[in-house]
C-alpha cells in the first residue's frame, strides 16, 4: 500500500482522532489536527501543486521548519506523484540553490522562516517555475503564491 493511501485510509477509519500534535512548551502552546484534517490539508497542498502544473516525476523542494504543517505539505507533494526534496533548515541560501539545481526542481514549497534566503537566490534558481508559500498570507513574497488560493 502506498503511504498516501494509508493516510487516506486512516482519515476514513480514525477521522476525528488526533493524528499530529505540535507543542511549544515555552509558549504553553499546543496545536493538533485530526486524521481527516491531516488528509484534507495534504489534498489542498496537492491541489495547489497540480494547479501549478506539478506532475508525476517532478521534483518539489520542501523547505519548512518542523511544524504541524510539515507532514501535510510533504504528503501533499507525494500525492501528486512528484518527488519531495526536503532540505535541511540550516542550509544557507547558496546551499538551497545548489540542491535545487542538482535536483532539477521545478517548484519550491517554503515557509516564512526561509523568505530571506529564497529572496537572495530566487532569480538564480535554474528551472524553478513556481514558488508556493506556506505561512501567514500577509507575509507572502511578491514572487510567490500562497498555497491556500487553490
ROSE-4610 file (N, C-alpha, C; in Angstrom, 1 decimal, always signed):
// ROSE-4610
residu = [X/X/X/X/X/X/X/X/X/X/X/X/X/X/X/X/X/X/X/X/X/X/X/X/X/X/X/X/X/X/X/X/X/X/X/X/X/X/X/X/X/X/X/X/X/X/X/X/X/X/X/X/X/X/X/X/X/X/X/X/X/X/X/X/X/X/X/X/X/X/X/X/X/X/X/X/X/X/X/X/X/X/X/X/X/X/X/X/X/X/X/X/X/X/X/X/X/X/X/X/X/X/X/X/X/X/X/X/X/X/X/X/X/X/X/X/X/X/X/X/X/X/X/X/X/X/X/X/X/X/X/X/X/X/X/X/X/X/X/X/X/X/X/X/X/X/X/X/X/X/X/X/X/X/X/X/X/X/X/X/X/X/X/X/X/X/X/X/X/X/X/X/X/X/X/X/X/X/X/X/X/X/X/X/X/X/X/X/X/X/X/X/X/X/X/X/X/X/X/X/X/X/X/X/X/X/X/X/X/X/X/X/X/X/X/X/X/X/X/X/X/X/X/X/X/X/X/X/X/X/X/X/X/X/X/X/X/X/X/X/X/X/X/X/X/X/X/X/X/X/X/X/X/X/X/X/X/X/X/X/X/X/X/X/X/X/X/X/X/X/X/X/X/X/X/X/X/X/X/X/X/X/X/X/X/X/X/X/X/X/X/X/X/X/X/X/X/X/X/X/X/X/X/X/X/X/X/X/X/X/X/X/X/X/X/X/X/X/X/X/X/X/X/X/X/X/X/X/X/X/X/X/X/X/X/X/X/X/X/X/X/X/X/X/X/X/X/X/X/X/X/X/X/X/X/X/X/X/X/X/X/X/X/X/X/X/X/X/X/X/X/X/X/X/X/X/X/X/X/X/X/X/X/X/X/X/X/X/X/X/X/X/X/X/X/X/X/X/X/X/X/X/X/X/X/X/X/X/X/X/X/X/X/X/X/X/X/X/X/X/X/X/X/X/X/X/X/X/X/X/X/X/X/X/X/X/X/X/X/X/X/X/X/X/X/X/X/X/X/X]
num = [1/1/1/2/2/2/3/3/3/4/4/4/5/5/5/6/6/6/7/7/7/8/8/8/9/9/9/10/10/10/11/11/11/12/12/12/13/13/13/14/14/14/15/15/15/16/16/16/17/17/17/18/18/18/19/19/19/20/20/20/21/21/21/22/22/22/23/23/23/24/24/24/25/25/25/26/26/26/27/27/27/28/28/28/29/29/29/30/30/30/31/31/31/32/32/32/33/33/33/34/34/34/35/35/35/36/36/36/37/37/37/38/38/38/39/39/39/40/40/40/41/41/41/42/42/42/43/43/43/44/44/44/45/45/45/46/46/46/47/47/47/48/48/48/49/49/49/50/50/50/51/51/51/52/52/52/53/53/53/54/54/54/55/55/55/56/56/56/57/57/57/58/58/58/59/59/59/60/60/60/61/61/61/62/62/62/63/63/63/64/64/64/65/65/65/66/66/66/67/67/67/68/68/68/69/69/69/70/70/70/71/71/71/72/72/72/73/73/73/74/74/74/75/75/75/76/76/76/77/77/77/78/78/78/79/79/79/80/80/80/81/81/81/82/82/82/83/83/83/84/84/84/85/85/85/86/86/86/87/87/87/88/88/88/89/89/89/90/90/90/91/91/91/92/92/92/93/93/93/94/94/94/95/95/95/96/96/96/97/97/97/98/98/98/99/99/99/100/100/100/101/101/101/102/102/102/103/103/103/104/104/104/105/105/105/106/106/106/107/107/107/108/108/108/109/109/109/110/110/110/111/111/111/112/112/112/113/113/113/114/114/114/115/115/115/116/116/116/117/117/117/118/118/118/119/119/119/120/120/120/121/121/121/122/122/122/123/123/123/124/124/124/125/125/125/126/126/126/127/127/127/128/128/128/129/129/129/130/130/130/131/131/131/132/132/132/133/133/133/134/134/134/135/135/135/136/136/136/137/137/137/138/138/138/139/139/139/140/140/140/141/141/141/142/142/142/143/143/143/144/144/144/145/145/145/146/146/146/147/147/147/148/148/148/149/149/149/150/150/150]
x = [+0.8/+0.0/+0.9/+0.6/+1.3/+1.0/+2.0/+1.9/+0.8/+0.5/-0.6/-1.9/-2.0/-3.2/-3.4/-2.4/-2.5/-3.1/-2.6/-3.2/-4.7/-5.1/-6.5/-7.3/-6.7/-7.4/-7.6/-6.5/-6.6/-7.6/-7.7/-8.7/-10.1/-10.3/-11.7/-11.9/-10.9/-11.2/-11.1/-10.2/-10.0/-10.2/-11.0/-11.2/-11.1/-11.8/-11.9/-10.8/-10.0/-8.9/-7.7/-7.0/-5.8/-4.7/-4.2/-3.1/-1.7/-1.7/-0.5/-0.7/+0.4/+0.3/+1.6/+1.5/+2.7/+2.6/+3.7/+3.8/+5.0/+4.7/+5.8/+5.7/+6.3/+6.2/+6.6/+7.6/+8.0/+6.9/+6.0/+4.9/+3.6/+3.6/+2.5/+1.4/+1.9/+1.0/+0.9/-0.2/-0.5/-1.4/-1.0/-1.9/-2.0/-3.2/-3.4/-4.3/-4.1/-5.1/-5.5/-6.7/-7.2/-6.7/-7.0/-6.6/-7.3/-8.6/-9.3/-8.7/-8.4/-7.7/-6.4/-5.6/-4.3/-4.5/-5.4/-5.6/-6.2/-7.1/-7.6/-6.5/-5.6/-4.5/-3.6/-3.3/-2.4/-3.1/-4.4/-5.1/-5.0/-5.2/-5.1/-3.7/-2.7/-1.3/-1.2/-1.7/-1.6/-2.3/-3.5/-4.3/-3.6/-2.9/-2.2/-1.0/-0.4/+0.8/+0.3/-0.8/-1.3/-1.8/-2.4/-2.8/-1.6/-0.5/+0.8/+1.4/+0.9/+1.4/+2.4/+2.5/+3.3/+2.7/+3.5/+3.0/+4.0/+3.6/+4.4/+5.8/+6.8/+8.2/+8.9/+8.1/+8.7/+9.3/+10.2/+10.8/+10.3/+9.9/+9.4/+10.3/+10.9/+11.7/+10.7/+11.0/+10.1/+11.0/+10.8/+11.7/+10.8/+10.7/+9.9/+10.6/+10.3/+10.8/+9.8/+10.2/+9.3/+8.1/+7.0/+5.7/+4.6/+3.4/+2.2/+2.0/+2.3/+2.0/+3.1/+4.2/+5.3/+4.8/+4.2/+3.8/+2.7/+1.6/+0.6/+1.3/+2.2/+2.9/+3.6/+4.4/+5.2/+4.2/+3.2/+2.2/+1.5/+1.3/+0.7/+1.5/+2.8/+3.8/+3.7/+3.7/+3.7/+2.4/+1.3/+0.0/+0.0/+0.8/+0.9/+1.6/+2.4/+3.3/+4.7/+4.8/+6.1/+7.1/+8.3/+9.3/+9.5/+9.3/+9.6/+11.1/+11.6/+13.0/+13.2/+13.1/+13.2/+14.6/+14.7/+16.0/+16.2/+17.4/+17.7/+17.5/+16.8/+16.5/+17.8/+18.9/+20.2/+20.9/+20.4/+21.0/+21.0/+22.1/+22.2/+21.5/+21.4/+20.8/+21.5/+22.9/+23.7/+23.5/+23.3/+23.1/+21.7/+20.7/+19.4/+19.4/+20.1/+20.3/+20.9/+22.0/+22.8/+21.9/+21.2/+20.4/+19.2/+18.6/+17.5/+18.0/+19.2/+19.8/+20.1/+20.7/+21.1/+19.8/+18.8/+17.6/+16.8/+17.1/+16.3/+14.9/+14.7/+13.4/+12.6/+11.3/+10.5/+9.7/+9.5/+8.7/+9.4/+9.2/+9.6/+8.4/+8.2/+7.2/+7.9/+7.8/+8.6/+7.7/+8.3/+7.6/+8.3/+7.7/+8.2/+9.6/+10.1/+11.5/+12.5/+12.1/+13.1/+12.9/+12.1/+11.8/+13.1/+13.9/+15.2/+16.1/+16.2/+17.1/+16.7/+15.4/+14.8/+14.9/+14.7/+14.8/+16.2/+17.2/+18.6/+18.9/+18.2/+18.5/+17.4/+16.3/+15.1/+15.4/+16.2/+16.4/+17.5/+18.2/+19.3/+19.0/+17.7/+17.3/+16.9/+17.8/+17.6/+16.4/+15.5/+14.4/+13.2/+13.4/+12.4/+11.2/+10.0/+8.9/+8.0/+7.8/+6.8/+7.3/+6.9/+7.2/+5.9/+5.6/+4.4/+4.8/+4.1/+4.4/+3.4/+3.9/+3.1/+3.4/+2.5/+2.7/+1.6/+1.7/+0.6/+0.5/-0.7/-0.9/-0.3/-0.3/+0.2/+1.8/+2.4/+3.9/+4.3/+3.3/+3.6/+4.5/+5.7/+6.5/+5.8/+6.2/+5.6/+5.8/+6.9/+7.2/+6.6/+5.9/+5.3/+3.8/+3.2/+1.7/+1.5/+0.5/+0.1/-0.7/-0.3/-0.8/-2.3/-2.9/-4.3/-5.2/-4.7/-5.6/-6.1/-5.6/-6.1/-7.2]
y = [-1.2/+0.0/+1.2/+2.2/+3.5/+4.3/+5.0/+5.7/+6.7/+7.4/+8.3/+7.6/+6.4/+5.6/+5.3/+5.0/+4.8/+6.0/+7.2/+8.4/+8.5/+8.3/+8.4/+7.3/+6.2/+5.1/+5.5/+6.1/+6.5/+7.6/+8.5/+9.6/+9.0/+7.9/+7.3/+6.5/+5.8/+5.0/+5.7/+6.7/+7.4/+8.9/+9.4/+10.8/+11.8/+11.6/+12.6/+12.4/+11.4/+11.2/+12.0/+12.5/+13.3/+12.5/+13.1/+12.5/+13.1/+14.5/+15.2/+16.2/+16.4/+17.3/+18.1/+19.4/+20.3/+21.0/+20.9/+21.6/+22.6/+23.7/+24.7/+25.0/+24.2/+24.4/+25.8/+26.4/+27.8/+28.8/+28.5/+29.4/+28.9/+27.7/+27.0/+26.8/+26.4/+26.2/+24.7/+24.4/+23.0/+23.1/+22.6/+22.6/+21.1/+20.7/+19.4/+19.4/+18.3/+18.1/+16.7/+16.4/+15.0/+14.4/+13.1/+12.4/+13.0/+13.3/+13.9/+15.3/+16.1/+17.4/+17.2/+16.3/+15.9/+15.6/+14.7/+14.3/+15.4/+16.2/+17.4/+18.4/+18.7/+19.6/+19.1/+17.8/+17.2/+17.3/+17.1/+17.2/+18.6/+19.6/+21.0/+21.4/+20.9/+21.1/+20.5/+19.2/+18.5/+19.3/+19.8/+20.5/+21.8/+22.5/+23.7/+23.4/+22.3/+21.9/+21.5/+20.8/+20.3/+21.5/+22.5/+23.7/+24.5/+24.3/+25.0/+24.1/+22.9/+22.1/+21.0/+20.8/+19.7/+18.4/+17.5/+16.2/+15.1/+13.8/+12.7/+12.8/+12.6/+12.6/+14.0/+15.1/+16.4/+16.4/+17.3/+17.5/+18.8/+18.7/+19.8/+20.0/+21.1/+21.4/+21.6/+21.0/+21.1/+21.8/+23.0/+23.8/+24.4/+23.7/+24.2/+23.8/+24.6/+24.2/+23.1/+22.4/+21.4/+22.1/+21.7/+22.4/+21.4/+21.8/+21.0/+20.8/+21.8/+21.7/+21.0/+20.6/+19.9/+18.6/+17.8/+16.5/+16.6/+17.4/+17.6/+18.1/+19.0/+19.5/+18.4/+17.6/+16.5/+15.5/+15.1/+14.2/+14.8/+16.1/+16.7/+16.6/+16.8/+16.6/+15.2/+14.2/+12.8/+12.5/+13.1/+12.8/+13.2/+14.1/+14.5/+13.5/+12.6/+11.7/+12.3/+13.6/+14.2/+13.7/+14.0/+13.7/+14.8/+14.5/+15.6/+15.6/+16.8/+17.0/+17.9/+17.3/+18.0/+18.5/+19.8/+20.4/+20.7/+20.7/+21.0/+22.4/+22.7/+24.1/+24.9/+24.3/+25.0/+25.5/+25.0/+25.4/+26.9/+27.4/+28.8/+28.9/+30.2/+30.4/+29.7/+29.7/+29.0/+27.5/+27.0/+25.5/+25.2/+26.0/+25.8/+25.8/+26.8/+27.0/+25.8/+25.3/+24.2/+22.9/+22.7/+21.5/+21.6/+22.7/+22.9/+22.7/+23.2/+23.0/+21.5/+20.8/+19.4/+18.6/+18.9/+18.1/+18.4/+19.5/+20.0/+20.2/+20.8/+21.1/+22.2/+22.0/+23.0/+23.9/+23.4/+24.1/+24.1/+25.2/+25.2/+25.5/+24.7/+25.0/+25.3/+26.6/+27.1/+27.8/+28.0/+28.7/+30.0/+30.8/+32.1/+32.2/+31.2/+31.2/+31.3/+31.0/+30.9/+32.1/+33.0/+34.1/+34.8/+35.2/+35.9/+35.1/+33.8/+33.0/+32.8/+32.6/+32.5/+33.8/+34.9/+36.3/+36.4/+35.9/+36.1/+35.3/+34.2/+33.3/+33.1/+33.7/+33.3/+33.5/+34.5/+34.8/+33.8/+33.1/+32.3/+30.8/+30.5/+29.1/+28.6/+27.7/+27.2/+26.3/+26.6/+25.7/+25.8/+26.7/+26.9/+27.7/+27.1/+27.7/+28.4/+27.7/+28.2/+28.2/+29.2/+29.4/+29.4/+28.4/+28.3/+28.6/+29.4/+29.9/+29.3/+28.8/+28.3/+29.2/+30.0/+30.9/+31.9/+32.9/+34.0/+34.7/+34.8/+35.3/+36.7/+37.5/+38.8/+38.8/+37.7/+37.7/+37.0/+36.7/+36.0/+37.0/+36.5/+37.4/+37.6/+38.7/+39.1/+38.1/+37.4/+36.4/+35.0/+34.9/+33.6/+33.7/+32.5/+32.5/+31.7/+32.2/+31.4/+30.2/+29.1/+27.8/+27.6/+28.4/+28.2/+28.9/+29.6/+30.2/+29.2/+27.9/+26.9/+26.1]
z = [+0.0/+0.0/+0.0/-0.8/-0.9/+0.3/+0.8/+2.1/+2.0/+0.9/+0.8/+0.9/+0.5/+0.6/+2.1/+2.8/+4.3/+5.0/+4.6/+5.2/+4.9/+3.6/+3.3/+4.0/+4.2/+5.0/+6.4/+7.0/+8.4/+8.6/+7.6/+7.6/+7.6/+6.9/+6.9/+8.2/+8.7/+9.8/+11.2/+11.2/+12.5/+12.4/+11.5/+11.1/+12.2/+13.3/+14.4/+15.4/+15.3/+16.3/+15.9/+17.0/+16.7/+16.0/+14.9/+14.2/+14.4/+14.5/+14.7/+15.8/+16.6/+17.7/+17.7/+17.8/+17.9/+19.2/+20.0/+21.3/+21.3/+21.9/+22.2/+23.7/+24.5/+26.0/+26.4/+25.8/+26.2/+26.1/+25.1/+24.9/+25.4/+26.0/+26.5/+25.5/+24.2/+23.1/+22.7/+22.3/+21.8/+20.7/+19.5/+18.3/+17.9/+17.4/+17.0/+15.8/+14.9/+13.9/+13.8/+13.4/+13.3/+12.0/+11.9/+10.7/+9.4/+9.6/+8.5/+8.1/+9.1/+8.8/+8.1/+8.6/+8.0/+6.5/+6.2/+4.8/+4.0/+4.6/+3.9/+3.5/+4.5/+4.2/+3.1/+3.2/+2.2/+0.8/+0.8/-0.5/-1.0/-0.1/-0.6/-1.1/-0.5/-1.0/-2.3/-2.5/-3.8/-4.8/-4.5/-5.5/-5.9/-4.9/-5.3/-6.2/-6.0/-6.8/-8.2/-8.2/-9.5/-10.3/-9.7/-10.4/-11.0/-10.4/-10.9/-12.0/-12.2/-13.3/-12.8/-11.5/-11.0/-11.3/-11.8/-12.2/-11.7/-11.9/-11.6/-12.1/-11.2/-11.6/-11.4/-11.3/-11.0/-9.6/-9.4/-8.1/-7.4/-6.2/-5.4/-4.2/-4.0/-2.8/-1.7/-0.6/+0.6/+1.7/+2.0/+2.9/+3.9/+5.1/+6.2/+7.5/+8.5/+9.9/+10.3/+11.4/+12.0/+12.5/+12.0/+12.5/+12.1/+12.5/+12.3/+10.8/+10.0/+8.6/+7.8/+8.4/+7.7/+7.0/+7.8/+7.2/+6.2/+6.4/+5.3/+4.1/+4.2/+2.9/+2.3/+3.0/+2.5/+1.8/+2.5/+1.9/+0.7/+0.7/-0.5/-1.7/-1.5/-2.6/-3.2/-2.3/-2.7/-3.4/-3.0/-3.6/-5.1/-5.5/-6.9/-7.7/-7.1/-7.8/-8.0/-7.5/-7.6/-6.5/-6.7/-5.7/-4.7/-3.4/-2.4/-2.1/-2.1/-1.9/-0.6/+0.6/+1.8/+2.0/+2.4/+2.7/+4.1/+4.6/+6.0/+6.3/+7.4/+7.8/+8.0/+8.2/+8.4/+7.2/+6.0/+4.8/+4.5/+4.0/+3.6/+2.3/+1.8/+0.5/-0.6/-0.5/-1.6/-1.5/-0.3/-0.2/-0.8/-0.6/-1.1/-2.7/-3.2/-4.6/-5.2/-4.6/-5.1/-5.2/-4.1/-4.0/-5.0/-5.1/-6.1/-7.5/-7.8/-9.2/-9.4/-8.5/-8.6/-8.8/-8.0/-8.0/-9.3/-10.0/-11.1/-10.7/-9.6/-9.0/-9.8/-10.0/-10.7/-9.8/-8.6/-7.6/-6.2/-5.5/-4.1/-3.2/-2.2/-1.2/+0.1/+0.5/+1.7/+2.7/+3.9/+4.9/+5.2/+6.1/+6.4/+6.9/+7.6/+8.1/+7.0/+5.7/+4.6/+3.6/+3.9/+3.0/+2.6/+3.6/+3.3/+2.4/+2.7/+1.9/+0.5/+0.3/-1.0/-1.8/-1.1/-1.7/-2.4/-1.7/-2.2/-3.5/-3.7/-4.8/-5.8/-5.6/-6.5/-8.0/-8.3/-9.8/-10.3/-9.4/-9.8/-9.8/-9.5/-9.5/-10.9/-11.4/-12.8/-12.8/-13.7/-13.9/-12.9/-11.9/-10.9/-11.5/-11.6/-12.2/-11.2/-10.0/-9.1/-7.7/-6.9/-5.5/-4.8/-3.9/-3.1/-1.7/-1.1/+0.3/+1.3/+2.4/+3.5/+4.7/+5.1/+6.2/+6.2/+7.1/+7.1/+5.7/+5.2/+3.9/+3.7/+4.7/+4.6/+4.5/+4.7/+4.6/+3.2/+2.4/+1.1/+0.2/-0.1/-1.0/-2.4/-3.0/-4.3/-5.4/-5.3/-6.4/-6.1/-5.0/-4.6/-4.5/-4.5/-4.3/-3.0/-2.3/-1.1/-1.5/-0.9/-1.3/-1.1/-0.2/+0.0/-1.0/-2.0/-3.0/-4.0/-3.9/-4.9/-4.3]
